[in-house]
Amino acid sequence: MASSSIASAAQWIATQMANEANFLLDVEDEIPHLQQELKHIQQLLRDVDSAEEEKNGQLQIFIGRIRDIAFRAEDVVDTYILKVASWNAEDGCFLLGCVCFLANILHIHQVGKDIQAIVKDSQQEFERVQRFQVPRAIAREGPSNDNNRPKQAGNYKVLTYPHTDDAHFVGREADIEKLVELVSGMNYSGQRCSQEARVVAIVGAGGVGKTTLARKIYEDERVKRHFSRVAWVTISQQWNRRVLLLDIITQIGAVDREERNSLKDWTERQLVEKTHTSLSVKLHLIVLDDMWTTEAWDDICVALPLNNGNKVIFTTRNNDLPSHVGRYCVPHKPTLLTEKESLELFKKIAFGDGDIRATTDDFLRLGTEMTQKCEGLPLAVSIVAGILWTKHTLDEWKQVGKNFGSLLLKVKGPDRYGKSVYQTLLLSYHDLPDYLKPCFLYLAQFPEDYEIQSEKLIQMWIAEGFVPGDENPSEEVAREYLNELICRCMVLVVKRDRFTTEVYSIRLHDVMREFCIAKAKDERFLKVLPPNDQRVGTSSTSDQSRRVSMLSGGTSIPTQNSHIRSFIQYGVEGSRTASLRGSWTEHFKLLRVLILDGVETHDGYLPKTLGNLKHLRYLALIDTNIKTLPESIGNLSNLLYLEYELDWKIERETLPNVLWKLKQLRHLYFDGPVMFPEGLKLHTLTNLQTLWSITGTYSEEEMERISPNLLKLRIEDIKSQRLLDAVFRSPCMTSNNLVKLELDWKNGAELKSMEPFYNHGQRLHWLELRGKIREDCPLHFPPSLVELRLYDNKTCNDPMVAAGRLGQLKTLWLSSTYVGAEMTCNAGFFPQLEDLYLIALDNLEEWRVEEGAMPRLKKLFIYKCLKLKRLPKELKSICSLQELVLWKMPRSFCHWLFRQGDKTKYEYRAGAANEGEGGEDFHIIQHISIVYFLQVFAEEGEDEAKC
């Protein structure tokens, strides 16, 4: 259906009328007529039944014409704004000014005629469609369906991806027990089993819950105790062996993050050998999720030794793959949900806590009827329940049931389950309100199994004009859109923000992504080009997608489609794709979003004409070879989001000092060794909310005029006391708006007072301070902190005394923070702390912990505290402690806990110690699930290179 195109076009024109009023003055009478016609058609399309559209060829032709009208409307308005902007920017002689004036008059006349023609065509199509006797739209009846605004904030139940929350997992107990036995050889009672497999294949159609089931096995405590290391990698249809091997090597602890960077230069043969060698020591479980072909197995299995007790689980839709793997592979087909389990899952999603409908016979009867039609498929049950979550009357439920039944009548023949899931997804898509359809289709651009950061997605939606608002579309409204998609079970939550509990990242189920890509292509909303496919922007009208996403392997940017609004290209991790050549910006003057991730230009620069992209609102350059930004970037007057990540290996040049011109900019992110100009000017950016990773090249006066609206601020390499003091005098430090702050100062500068944090940090959740704190400066931190990181502070004050009183603190890093010999954690301190990192506390000899401190601690990490004598015995009372890492600690310290002779690397798992291995303090750690001893020193102060 074309409603997503109509909705996005109408919303974009409304946004342009608000933001570009000065440019549209000469056609201000025609634009409202155009907008009104789009709304009329949009309203009419709400009455078109999706099933009727699918089978009525003539109606599909009309809808295609309507889509073209919406596209033409967008093009006319955007092109006119671009023309007027270029005329207004012209400088020169009087004669040139006269020529531009005359050209402007002629163009205004032509635009007026174009708009009138579009309105006329729109009215004709409106009349044609009205002649059809079309059914009412799916589930549109009833007062709860308001297609013009999102639900109110705070009304959402939140669903999560299985590895973060098991709230919506039901049944499958027999499957879990069978799979645990196959991979571990142990049954539920801990006894050895007769059947054990080297490779287990979880086989089934999309939507039966293969990945969810594999995740349950991956996280099972019995499995974790059986294997030394576990790793999870996703294969997908387009896999990259280099990336997969790097992931496995990292996850099993064969290399740390720093060493991983050096492996990027290794050949694939070297990586295969490294992976095979690393897996040959101890027992490992490797999960290969979403494998499609025998070629994928053949490509990766050469690196997996399977004759030493290692196990592999893979999930696949390919029924022939297990037999290809061989006789040592045991296939397992997940059981479908029973009617009782289906109804249980349905009720968890469709009804909120305390929802009276959950006890109402009529609602339960309808719910039971619909779950029975889902035939035990978890994805289908979740999708239907997500639709009904938005319906509040019995009539609405009946309408959904009627439409669902009519769609399933089409499901016949082979692949019945796959077709059932597709029809369920179709029902869910057509039930979306108009404002959500373009937001959902936009997700098709991301690679398979890609973890999508919600904040970036929200900024893309705003840049595309999907979110209503005058000059400042609301980010809160965009979050409500995302929450509604989550509650409808159309996207999955991967991670949640530890500070606010808001959604941090999401992903699409692979079946949902396939559906999303197909729908986006059908509506010419967005086209995804697989690797090595550059067929985009042909002269055919039917192929002119408004947005293009190129996945890894493309070799050049498309240059034929002048109507593209978004261009996104993703490269391959560890290597960049050569792509951009010439002045490609000339072909895409209507771009709103440009993302280059893992892409190289032929000369290391962007075109100087980048500044001509008047409509560009979102620009992200990630892992590219681009040395600097062009000076013309200062002409991007509508830019809202700028991200520039520079590789440390790339030759770099100083940025032009033009960022101050981007007065609409809200978010400015830098990463890597970016070279900033001296006297960096930013105070004119009054809308700025994020200023991340700039260096101390600003003046004192500039910092004292910085925007008070900043929410996130990171400044590195502050070179003097004067500049550090200027930071604390800046408006953003006294506005009580900051939620995340990182500061790094050097060259003898000292932090004189903590009062600015304590007095003006009521909203501060994250604080990182890198640099010396004056000896007489008492430590005070705002009580709102959830994460605190202190580096190189050299303070004489025990940091645990001040930090321990923070009632919301969950993570604490102390790295070269403290120069004292004793540190105390009093009873009642750190009531919410989960992760504690003690790093290079060179003088620390004794760490005292009183009973009742840190009752929720999960992870303790101690690195190179060479004078620390023993662990505090009170740690044995912290039952929540799951992981202890001791890295580069003296052997004398480690032997108090666990004796492993002269080994420099070993580990202990709860209940796995042999007689005589435990040291005198073994009772302190014996309850901890896993203890790592890494690079143990033979004696205090031994040269690290020997370890």
VOROSE-69154 format. One line per field, with one value per residue (C-alpha): x, y, z. Coordinates in steps of 0.05 Angstrom, whole numbers, plus 5000, padded with zeros to 4 digits. Layout:
BEGIN
xx X ... .
yy Y ... .
zz Z ... .
***
This chain:
BEGIN
xx 5000 5023 5002 5074 5096 5037 5048 5122 5111 5055 5096 5159 5121 5092 5162 5188 5132 5153 5229 5236 5180 5225 5241 5167 5137 5127 5087 5055 4984 4997 5033 4974 4930 4981 4986 4911 4905 4956 4916 4852 4885 4917 4848 4819 4874 4857 4792 4827 4829 4899 4872 4833 4896 4934 4884 4858 4906 4869 4871 4946 4954 4916 4957 5020 4997 4981 5051 5080 5039 5067 5138 5126 5100 5162 5208 5175 5179 5250 5277 5245 5277 5344 5338 5319 5375 5426 5401 5403 5475 5497 5547 5571 5555 5490 5478 5484 5434 5384 5392 5379 5318 5287 5303 5270 5206 5204 5217 5163 5114 5135 5131 5061 5041 5073 5036 4970 4982 4997 4934 4893 4922 4911 4837 4828 4860 4818 4754 4778 4792 4726 4690 4716 4671 4728 4721 4739 4812 4837 4822 4811 4743 4735 4758 4827 4856 4883 4928 4951 4987 5026 5003 5021 5089 5091 5036 5083 5099 5170 5190 5262 5309 5316 5388 5367 5300 5262 5196 5162 5193 5144 5147 5202 5226 5235 5273 5320 5334 5347 5396 5433 5443 5469 5521 5543 5529 5494 5421 5379 5403 5476 5485 5522 5479 5488 5477 5526 5538 5596 5550 5476 5433 5369 5328 5261 5222 5229 5190 5192 5241 5307 5350 5312 5322 5396 5404 5372 5423 5480 5461 5445 5486 5501 5530 5571 5601 5617 5655 5714 5690 5628 5621 5562 5568 5516 5527 5468 5461 5522 5576 5648 5697 5748 5697 5670 5739 5757 5693 5706 5779 5758 5699 5739 5792 5848 5864 5845 5815 5883 5912 5851 5868 5935 5899 5864 5928 5931 5912 5851 5897 5932 5865 5840 5903 5898 5825 5839 5898 5860 5800 5845 5860 5804 5730 5690 5619 5610 5540 5532 5465 5425 5466 5436 5482 5529 5582 5577 5591 5649 5679 5679 5686 5759 5774 5734 5769 5714 5754 5773 5706 5688 5615 5580 5507 5480 5410 5384 5323 5360 5336 5393 5449 5454 5466 5519 5556 5561 5544 5570 5516 5450 5390 5337 5271 5240 5171 5116 5080 5020 4953 4963 5033 5009 4954 5003 5051 4992 4966 5035 5039 4967 4947 4982 4992 4925 4887 4815 4807 4854 4798 4741 4712 4697 4768 4799 4755 4776 4849 4846 4815 4870 4927 4900 4905 4979 4991 5043 5091 5119 5132 5061 5032 5074 5056 4981 4985 5023 4967 4914 4954 4934 4859 4815 4744 4713 4691 4763 4786 4731 4752 4825 4803 4760 4816 4868 4823 4813 4888 4903 4853 4907 4957 4961 5012 5085 5118 5052 5085 5127 5065 5026 5081 5082 5007 5013 5067 5024 4966 5012 5041 4973 4949 5005 4982 5006 5059 5093 5095 5154 5190 5183 5203 5264 5292 5302 5367 5407 5447 5421 5426 5453 5448 5413 5428 5361 5388 5418 5355 5313 5358 5351 5275 5277 5324 5277 5217 5179 5170 5122 5142 5154 5226 5245 5214 5209 5258 5209 5155 5205 5220 5145 5144 5200 5165 5102 5139 5170 5103 5074 5130 5157 5226 5266 5303 5376 5403 5375 5408 5433 5420 5350 5327 5307 5320 5393 5392 5344 5345 5297 5280 5308 5238 5213 5272 5258 5186 5208 5257 5204 5152 5201 5220 5147 5131 5195 5208 5277 5320 5373 5430 5466 5541 5567 5499 5497 5431 5398 5369 5354 5313 5252 5202 5185 5257 5269 5272 5274 5327 5386 5425 5487 5514 5586 5620 5592 5645 5616 5562 5501 5499 5434 5379 5371 5311 5348 5334 5379 5443 5474 5534 5561 5630 5661 5693 5768 5771 5742 5705 5731 5670 5667 5695 5684 5632 5576 5541 5517 5471 5439 5422 5359 5396 5372 5414 5484 5520 5587 5609 5673 5679 5739 5742 5794 5834 5815 5769 5696 5675 5681 5609 5584 5559 5509 5466 5418 5370 5423 5405 5444 5517 5557 5628 5650 5715 5731 5796 5770 5826 5785 5718 5711 5704 5637 5607 5593 5539 5497 5449 5399 5448 5423 5471 5545 5588 5661 5703 5775 5820 5886 5924 5897 5937 5897 5890 5863 5788 5764 5739 5669 5627 5601 5559 5517 5466 5414 5463 5440 5491 5565 5606 5680 5722 5796 5854 5815 5857 5818 5836 5864 5810 5755 5688 5625 5587 5538 5510 5454 5414 5472 5455 5516 5588 5632 5707 5733 5804 5825 5837 5782 5794 5772 5721 5692 5681 5649 5597 5582 5509 5474 5430 5485 5465 5529 5600 5668 5732 5800 5871 5856 5925 5925 5896 5862 5825 5804 5778 5740 5703 5675 5653 5616 5539 5531 5565 5516 5452 5436 5423 5484 5471 5539 5607 5678 5739 5813 5866 5942 6005 6002 5929 5891 5819 5811 5740 5685 5630 5608 5591 5557 5517 5498 5497 5428 5416 5487 5486 5556 5619 5691 5749 5820 5873 5903 5858 5889 5910 5866 5805 5752 5714 5640 5598 5526 5478 5447 5509 5501 5571 5634 5703 5764 5832 5901 5874 5930 5885 5902 5828 5799 5751 5708 5686 5655 5632 5604 5548 5521 5456 5446 5517 5523 5593 5657 5726 5786 5849 5912 5861 5887 5957 5940 5958 5890 5820 5755 5686 5639 5576 5518 5563 5548 5477 5468 5539 5546 5614 5678 5745 5809 5867 5939 5929 6004 6007 5946 5965 5900 5828 5777 5705 5654 5595 5535 5575 5564 5506 5493 5563 5568 5637 5703 5763 5832 5890 5962 5951 6020 6023 5954 5966 5900 5827 5780 5748 5680 5674 5652 5587 5570 5527 5513 5587 5592 5659 5727 5785 5855 5902 5977 5975 6034 6036 6041 5973 5941 5967 5928 5867 5885 5949 5969 6045 6083 6025 6014 5943 5888 5817 5772 5698 5652 5653 5710 5771 5812 5839 5900 5887 5853 5896 5886 5836 5801 5737 5731 5723 5695 5623 5641 5619 5684 5752 5804 5879 5913 5988 6006 6074 6126 6143 6124 6152 6173 6180 6112 6144 6162 6090 .
yy 5000 5071 5099 5099 5141 5188 5194 5210 5259 5296 5300 5323 5379 5402 5403 5443 5493 5504 5503 5536 5587 5642 5601 5583 5653 5659 5594 5596 5594 5531 5489 5483 5459 5406 5384 5380 5335 5288 5284 5269 5211 5187 5184 5147 5095 5079 5050 5003 4932 4903 4837 4874 4909 4843 4812 4873 4890 4953 4979 4966 5008 5066 5060 5062 5126 5156 5139 5175 5236 5236 5230 5286 5331 5320 5332 5397 5427 5403 5424 5493 5504 5482 5532 5590 5574 5575 5642 5673 5650 5682 5739 5781 5838 5875 5841 5771 5793 5814 5749 5709 5753 5739 5665 5664 5695 5644 5586 5609 5610 5539 5512 5541 5505 5440 5442 5457 5397 5352 5375 5362 5292 5279 5298 5253 5193 5208 5203 5139 5103 5125 5087 5022 4991 4974 4942 4979 4976 4921 4935 5010 5012 5037 5098 5070 5077 5147 5150 5220 5215 5163 5135 5173 5162 5115 5068 5015 4946 4931 4866 4845 4802 4734 4743 4803 4782 4715 4747 4724 4655 4598 4522 4484 4449 4383 4416 4450 4386 4346 4399 4407 4332 4331 4386 4372 4297 4313 4306 4348 4308 4318 4245 4225 4211 4158 4205 4261 4299 4339 4383 4398 4429 4464 4460 4492 4545 4619 4638 4571 4599 4569 4628 4635 4562 4565 4625 4586 4531 4581 4612 4548 4543 4469 4486 4543 4497 4444 4489 4534 4586 4597 4640 4663 4688 4701 4674 4701 4697 4741 4719 4741 4688 4739 4775 4709 4684 4749 4746 4675 4689 4749 4716 4655 4701 4681 4755 4819 4879 4912 4849 4841 4905 4874 4812 4855 4851 4775 4732 4688 4627 4655 4670 4599 4570 4617 4598 4524 4527 4567 4520 4459 4478 4463 4455 4506 4513 4553 4574 4591 4626 4631 4588 4583 4542 4484 4533 4572 4509 4488 4558 4559 4486 4482 4527 4485 4425 4375 4316 4343 4353 4419 4426 4467 4487 4518 4542 4536 4533 4486 4415 4386 4419 4368 4310 4351 4363 4288 4231 4267 4320 4309 4348 4374 4403 4448 4428 4477 4510 4473 4508 4522 4550 4592 4623 4636 4673 4710 4735 4759 4805 4825 4842 4889 4877 4879 4882 4861 4834 4777 4749 4764 4703 4738 4765 4700 4661 4706 4703 4626 4623 4666 4631 4565 4593 4608 4532 4537 4585 4633 4690 4687 4686 4745 4786 4775 4790 4853 4876 4863 4900 4963 4944 4957 4938 4870 4894 4912 4842 4810 4851 4829 4757 4761 4792 4743 4685 4711 4719 4648 4619 4633 4588 4521 4472 4464 4513 4523 4549 4600 4625 4630 4674 4717 4729 4746 4797 4826 4834 4869 4916 4938 4949 5000 5072 5116 5151 5084 5053 5094 5085 5010 5006 5048 4990 4951 4990 4955 4892 4825 4815 4886 4917 4984 5039 5071 5142 5141 5111 5166 5219 5187 5187 5261 5277 5242 5282 5222 5256 5315 5382 5453 5474 5423 5353 5319 5264 5241 5230 5189 5146 5134 5111 5062 5037 5024 4982 4944 4932 4908 4856 4883 4897 4863 4898 4878 4924 4973 5037 5024 5095 5109 5037 5064 5021 5026 4981 4938 4889 4857 4783 4755 4736 4806 4836 4796 4820 4892 4892 4864 4915 4973 4952 4943 5014 5042 5068 5036 4987 4943 4923 4859 4854 4868 4891 4963 4962 5024 5087 5062 5103 5059 5095 5030 5023 5093 5078 5138 5108 5061 5017 4983 4925 4902 4889 4945 4980 5047 5095 5097 5160 5153 5166 5240 5227 5190 5218 5170 5135 5086 5041 4989 4959 4898 4900 4899 4923 4982 4981 5027 5064 5139 5173 5241 5294 5245 5298 5330 5271 5271 5343 5321 5276 5280 5223 5202 5145 5118 5061 5024 5060 5092 5150 5146 5206 5208 5268 5284 5327 5402 5406 5370 5437 5440 5386 5436 5383 5341 5331 5269 5257 5198 5180 5118 5079 5114 5140 5212 5255 5317 5350 5399 5472 5473 5432 5499 5510 5452 5498 5443 5392 5362 5304 5299 5239 5234 5174 5173 5111 5120 5093 5144 5206 5265 5339 5396 5407 5474 5521 5526 5482 5545 5558 5495 5530 5475 5422 5381 5325 5328 5265 5255 5193 5178 5225 5283 5346 5407 5478 5526 5573 5524 5562 5528 5578 5595 5525 5541 5478 5432 5374 5329 5352 5290 5281 5350 5368 5428 5474 5523 5590 5607 5657 5605 5554 5605 5618 5545 5524 5512 5460 5408 5339 5302 5331 5300 5342 5309 5334 5398 5429 5482 5502 5562 5520 5470 5526 5554 5488 5495 5566 5546 5552 5478 5463 5506 5491 5424 5394 5349 5274 5249 5283 5262 5307 5293 5343 5343 5387 5401 5422 5401 5395 5445 5432 5380 5430 5442 5368 5365 5430 5427 5354 5333 5297 5270 5194 5183 5219 5204 5246 5235 5278 5299 5321 5372 5340 5386 5375 5334 5284 5298 5267 5280 5228 5214 5178 5108 5101 5134 5128 5159 5155 5183 5226 5212 5233 5223 5215 5145 5146 5091 5136 5186 5138 5088 5135 5139 5100 5091 5075 5010 5014 5042 5046 5066 5069 5102 5141 5134 5138 5113 5045 5028 5030 5018 4998 5009 4971 4995 5026 5014 4986 4981 4969 4912 4922 4944 4955 4967 4983 5001 5025 5023 5035 4996 4943 4930 4933 4927 4909 4907 4859 4887 4927 4917 4867 4866 4861 4816 4828 4846 4863 4874 4893 4905 4924 4895 4911 4885 4828 4790 4794 4816 4755 4789 4777 4706 4735 4770 4716 4756 4756 4716 4735 4753 4773 4778 4804 4815 4802 4772 4697 4705 4740 4688 4628 4650 4634 4579 4540 4524 4518 4561 4573 4645 4635 4591 4593 4565 4548 4539 4467 4447 4450 4388 4369 4410 4464 4512 4561 4586 4638 4592 4597 4670 4652 4582 4607 4651 4622 4637 4664 4683 4686 4722 4736 4719 4748 4702 4756 4828 4876 4823 4850 4845 4820 4755 4739 .
zz 5000 4985 5052 5079 5019 5026 5102 5095 5038 5075 5139 5102 5066 5132 5162 5103 5110 5182 5173 5105 5107 5079 5017 5005 5010 4935 4931 5000 4970 4929 4981 5030 4972 4955 5027 5035 4973 5002 5066 5027 4991 5055 5088 5029 5030 5103 5076 5028 5054 5048 5023 4969 4947 4942 4893 4855 4798 4777 4848 4851 4788 4820 4884 4843 4811 4879 4902 4841 4859 4929 4902 4852 4907 4949 4890 4869 4939 4953 4885 4892 4961 4933 4875 4920 4969 4912 4886 4955 4962 4897 4905 4847 4800 4791 4724 4755 4808 4754 4718 4782 4796 4728 4733 4801 4773 4716 4764 4813 4755 4734 4805 4812 4748 4772 4839 4804 4758 4817 4853 4791 4782 4855 4850 4790 4825 4886 4844 4810 4875 4904 4849 4879 4933 4980 5048 5111 5130 5176 5249 5237 5270 5340 5379 5397 5327 5319 5258 5269 5335 5375 5441 5503 5534 5592 5566 5538 5561 5537 5504 5502 5461 5496 5521 5562 5588 5592 5610 5546 5539 5551 5545 5508 5572 5535 5479 5529 5567 5503 5476 5542 5544 5472 5482 5554 5562 5628 5644 5691 5752 5733 5710 5647 5586 5533 5474 5461 5396 5368 5327 5341 5286 5308 5245 5229 5190 5205 5266 5304 5356 5336 5358 5423 5439 5422 5467 5525 5516 5509 5576 5614 5678 5666 5598 5626 5679 5627 5578 5592 5541 5499 5436 5395 5323 5270 5200 5159 5084 5070 5117 5123 5148 5171 5215 5243 5262 5295 5336 5358 5377 5418 5453 5476 5506 5458 5449 5484 5449 5437 5407 5363 5325 5304 5277 5224 5183 5186 5126 5131 5133 5194 5227 5213 5245 5305 5316 5309 5357 5409 5407 5415 5487 5537 5520 5480 5457 5392 5370 5296 5289 5225 5177 5107 5062 5060 5034 5099 5140 5096 5102 5178 5199 5180 5239 5289 5320 5340 5365 5433 5466 5433 5412 5358 5356 5293 5274 5203 5159 5111 5124 5082 5121 5179 5130 5095 5160 5171 5218 5279 5270 5307 5280 5327 5306 5359 5382 5368 5426 5454 5455 5529 5519 5459 5501 5558 5511 5480 5548 5569 5508 5493 5565 5612 5686 5721 5655 5670 5599 5618 5661 5613 5578 5511 5504 5525 5476 5418 5440 5443 5373 5343 5378 5351 5281 5295 5299 5355 5319 5372 5324 5296 5367 5388 5326 5334 5408 5392 5346 5398 5450 5413 5412 5472 5452 5437 5368 5350 5371 5329 5269 5276 5283 5221 5179 5206 5187 5116 5106 5131 5080 5028 5064 5028 5002 5023 5071 5105 5169 5130 5093 5158 5188 5126 5128 5202 5187 5131 5180 5230 5177 5151 5222 5234 5239 5182 5223 5239 5170 5143 5210 5204 5130 5146 5186 5121 5108 5163 5150 5175 5251 5257 5326 5314 5365 5382 5390 5321 5291 5324 5294 5225 5231 5250 5193 5144 5170 5197 5265 5271 5300 5279 5279 5331 5321 5388 5404 5457 5404 5363 5425 5431 5359 5374 5437 5399 5347 5405 5438 5373 5371 5305 5333 5388 5444 5449 5504 5553 5579 5649 5670 5645 5628 5560 5499 5478 5417 5377 5319 5270 5272 5207 5182 5199 5162 5099 5101 5114 5055 5008 5029 5025 4955 4933 4955 4925 4994 5002 4963 4993 4947 4967 4958 4888 4864 4839 4801 4827 4799 4729 4682 4697 4741 4776 4800 4827 4901 4947 4991 4978 5025 4998 5038 5040 4974 4931 4891 4872 4892 4846 4803 4764 4814 4829 4873 4929 4999 5037 5017 5066 5053 5101 5091 5123 5193 5187 5115 5078 5012 4957 4932 4924 4863 4832 4849 4863 4905 4840 4829 4898 4915 4952 5002 5075 5104 5084 5121 5098 5144 5125 5058 5023 4975 4919 4946 5020 5014 5006 4946 4956 4932 4995 5020 4962 4996 5024 5051 5086 5159 5180 5161 5190 5167 5205 5194 5129 5100 5098 5125 5140 5125 5067 5083 5047 5104 5137 5084 5109 5145 5160 5188 5254 5265 5248 5265 5243 5263 5240 5239 5277 5217 5168 5150 5176 5166 5208 5206 5177 5230 5201 5247 5281 5219 5230 5274 5271 5295 5355 5358 5343 5352 5339 5349 5335 5323 5294 5287 5310 5291 5342 5367 5353 5350 5373 5417 5361 5363 5412 5395 5410 5457 5446 5439 5441 5438 5421 5443 5484 5425 5444 5478 5548 5521 5474 5528 5573 5518 5501 5496 5563 5529 5526 5552 5535 5536 5526 5522 5514 5523 5562 5561 5615 5682 5650 5600 5653 5697 5637 5630 5700 5685 5622 5620 5608 5675 5714 5676 5710 5641 5633 5638 5613 5623 5608 5619 5607 5628 5628 5633 5707 5708 5772 5790 5847 5869 5861 5878 5805 5799 5866 5860 5787 5770 5792 5725 5716 5706 5678 5701 5678 5703 5676 5709 5775 5832 5880 5946 5988 5945 5981 5938 5928 5874 5852 5881 5812 5786 5758 5728 5756 5724 5757 5722 5739 5795 5847 5903 5976 5995 5997 5936 5966 6023 5976 5921 5970 5990 5919 5924 5849 5828 5788 5758 5789 5756 5799 5756 5785 5825 5896 5925 5995 6024 6054 6025 6063 6041 6100 6116 6074 6021 5947 5955 5878 5854 5804 5771 5807 5772 5812 5765 5779 5851 5861 5936 5958 6009 6046 6023 6079 6064 6120 6123 6085 6035 5960 5968 5892 5865 5804 5775 5809 5765 5796 5751 5771 5843 5859 5934 5952 6000 6002 5983 6038 6070 6071 5995 6013 6039 5973 5942 5879 5858 5793 5763 5790 5744 5772 5718 5725 5800 5840 5847 5922 5921 5876 5915 5976 5933 5885 5873 5801 5807 5757 5710 5689 5663 5693 5718 5771 5764 5823 5848 5800 5846 5858 5926 5944 5893 5941 5980 6051 6027 5978 6019 5997 5924 5922 5912 5852 5785 5749 5771 5719 5736 5678 5668 5740 5762 5792 5842 5854 5803 5751 5680 5646 5582 5616 5631 .
***
